[in-house]
Amino acid sequence: MEEFDVLKKLPRVAAPPDFEERVMARLAERKRGRTSVAHLRPRLWLAAAPAALLAAFLLVNVFILRRPGSPPGTESGGAFSYATVRSEDTIRLTEPLDYRQDIRSFSEESGTLYILESVSDEAHHGIFY
Amino acid sequence: MLNTMKMDEQELISRVRGGDEAAFARIVGLYKDRIVNYIYHLTGDYEKAVDLSQETFMRVFFKADKYRPVAALSCWIYTIAGNLAKTELKKRRRALVVPLEEVQNDLQSGSYSEDAPDTGLTRNLRTALDDLNPRYRIPVVLKDVEGYSQEEIAAILKKPVGTIKARISRGRHMLRRALERSVSGARELALAKEFENGRV
């Protein structure tokens, strides 16, 4: 490739006399700036850690412990678990009983009044009326 | 001698990696004039060239661990300087809007008068170089102003040697055309003036 000497006619410029001093001053300034940022880093981590823990706790509670479709207030699990039922979740039912079938010694006389009383101390947990 | 210099440079940069400011100051002293000259011919602005050169050396210090001795230290420093100059040139291309007051002031002061274009070679060269696309300007400056070989320029710009050769050739061709235009334009204007004055 031929030489293109015309550009050599361009004047060469030099750095100003105080160039090195200016570079070293800029270096000192830059180092100071980096040190102050590096000093902040551990504090930033300490501040961010509790926030990160809280966010993780909420995520676990909302998306993992509470399965979609479960009624509110119930815990996850394969088997049915006795849960605290709120009064607004219950439906009142009136169920007629045929005591002639259910009571051992019933009377043939009409108008007999039967007083029902609990014979067991155990409370029934399974069925709510 | 050259090998000794290279070994010294490798020693210097490895000390800079350890934070040795004296070694860093030595590198600055070795390269400051070349880097300022290089960036000046890329940007055309001396003050900006000085500022960008200082920034170049900042990066040499803080990124010394990134330097790999596969190429000379000078190639690495020129790479950093060239990248900073390119960024500056891109910023300038975006900011081509000139405030109206500035244009009006120039019109009133006569800066945009229809005087004959300066026939001085240096000014024409400067103008032609400033108008040249950085893609061609950078390799041409590295070759014809800084005196690097095509292989070294390929290492600096991280391009294949063939690409560098093509860009240098094209850049020189465009510079020649620009210089010819400015010279012929000056001749025509000079002739027109002579005609006006009744000498022709």
Interface residues (C-beta under 8 A of the other chain):
Chain A: M1 E3 F4 D5 V6 L7 K8 K9 L10 P11 R12 V13 A14 A15 P16 F19 E20 R22 V23 M24 R26 L27 R30
Chain B: E21 F24 A25 V28 G29 K32 D33 I35 V36 N37 Y40 H41 Y46 A49 V50 S53 Q54 F57 M58 F61 F62 L121 T122 L125 R126 L129 V140 V141 K143 D144 V145 Q150 K165 I168 S169 R172 L175 L179
